Amino acid sequence: MSEIKELRKDFPVLSREDNGKKIIYFDNAATSLKPKTVIEAINNYYTNSTANIHRGVHKLSEEASIEYEKAHDQTAKFFNAKKEEFVLTKNTTESINSVMYSLFTGDFFEKGNKILLTKMEHHANLVPWQLLERKGLIELDFVELKKDFTLDMQDFENKLDKKTKLVSVAHASNTIATINPVKEIGKMAKDNGSLFLIDGAQSAPHIEIDFPKLNADFFAFAGHKMLGPSGTGGLIAKKELLEKMEPFQFGGSMIHSVELHKSTWNKLPWKFEAGTPHISGMIGLGKAVEYLKKVGMDKVRKHEKELTKYALDKMQEIDSVKLYCPKDKEKQVGTILFEAQGIEAHDLAITLDEMANVAIRSGMHCAEPLVSSLNDKGLDRASFYLYNTKEEIDEFLNALSIIVKSFK
C-alpha cells in the first residue's frame, strides 16, 4: 500500500525502540497490534462512560449501551451478517466450544455419527470435538494434506459420507498458511446434509468475509487478530440455528424471564451473551473493523500477498532454511512456517529478538499433531499484516542469514 508509512504511525508499538532499533513485529498470526483509535476508544469508555450495559437507566449506562450496540452492529455488518447472527465471545476458541457444547446438549449427535476435520487444525478446532469422541458419541475423521501442503480434496470427498454430521475446517491454517476452498467444502457439506463450521481466526484479518456466500452454518473468528482488543472474538451463525440451539452459558442478560423452576431466553444475539460482556472490548472491536473497512480489505490482501511473495523468494535463497507452506501467495495467507536446520526453533526466535528486535513465534503453534509430524522439536513462524514492510523483511532475513552462518 502506498500509504503504508502514514498508516504505520497509527500503531504506537511500531515507534518503540530497544537498543536503538525499532521493533519488527512478525507475530501477527498470534495477535495483531492495535491502532490508536482502538486504544483511545477503550480509554474513553473507562474514563467517561464506565457502566454496565442493558441494565441501568442512568446516563452512563445508556451511553455505554449505545456504544456497545453500535460496535456490535458494525462488526456484524463487516462480515455481511445480520445483527442477530453475531455473538460476541472472547476468542475463536470460545466460539467453537460454544457450538460444540450447544450441539452436544441439544442432542444433535447420535452414536455412530462422524465429524470430519483436517490434519491442519488448530487445537481449538480439534480438542473440543475430542470430548464428544471420548464420550463415545462420534468418530473423528481427518482429511489428508497433499505434498504442497494444500488440502487433498479427493480425500475430503471420499471421507464425506452420510455418517458425517458436521464438517469443521480452518479457512486458513495458522501454521502452513494454506487457504482452504471453503465455499466448495461448504456446498459439498450442505449437499451431504452436514453442518459446516469455519475456523476463521486466520482469514478474517486478511480476507474479505461475506458470511452468506461462504455456504457455512458457523464462522468463528478472533477480534484480537484483526486489530481489536485481546479477549474479543465472535461467532457468526445462521439465525435459524441459533434460535434452535441451547445457550452455552446461563445467567444475566441472556434471559427473558426467570421463575424458581424455569426460565425463558432473551432474543438473539443476547441469548448467547450471558453476564456482563467485554464492554470496552466490543467498543474497541467496533473501531478495529471501522479501521479495516477504511483501509479496505482488498488493499490489505493485496499488500500481504506482495509481502508474502517477497519473503518466500528471499527465504528460499538462504541455505539451510526449509519452508513448510504452499510457497504460493495465492494459496496462502501472509504466514511462513520454517526451520533453520540445525538450530532449535526457540533458540532461533530468542536470537532474532535479542539481535534484531524481530518478534516471531516458535514451537508447536497450538497445532501439535501437524507441526510435530514436520519437526518434533517445533518450528518457527513469521506472520505479516497490513503495517509490515519489505524493509522489515530485509532486516529479518539479514539477521536470519547471519545466525544461520554462525551456527555452521
Buried (B, 14 or more C-beta within 10 A) or exposed (E): BEEBEEBBEBBEEBEEEEEEEBBBBBBBBBBBBBBBBBBEBBEBBEEEBEBBBBEEEEEEBBBBBEBBBEBBBBBBBBBBBBBBBBBBBBBBBBBBBBBBBBBBEEEBBEEEBBBBBBBBBBBBBBBBBBBBEEEEBBBBBBBBBEEEBBBBBEBBEEBBEEBBBBBBBBBBBBBBBBBBBBEEBBBBBBEBEBBBBBBBBBBBBBBBBEBEEBBBBBBBBBBBBBBBBBBBBBBBBBBEBBEEBBBBEEEBBBBEEEEEEEEEBBEBBBBBBBEEBBBBBBBBBBBBBBBBEEBEBEBBBEBBBBBBBBBBEBBEEBEBBBBBBBBBBEBBBBBBBBBBEEBBBEBBBEBBBEBBBBBBBBBBBBBBEBBEEBBEBBBBBBBBBBBBBEEBBEBBBEBBBEBBEEBE
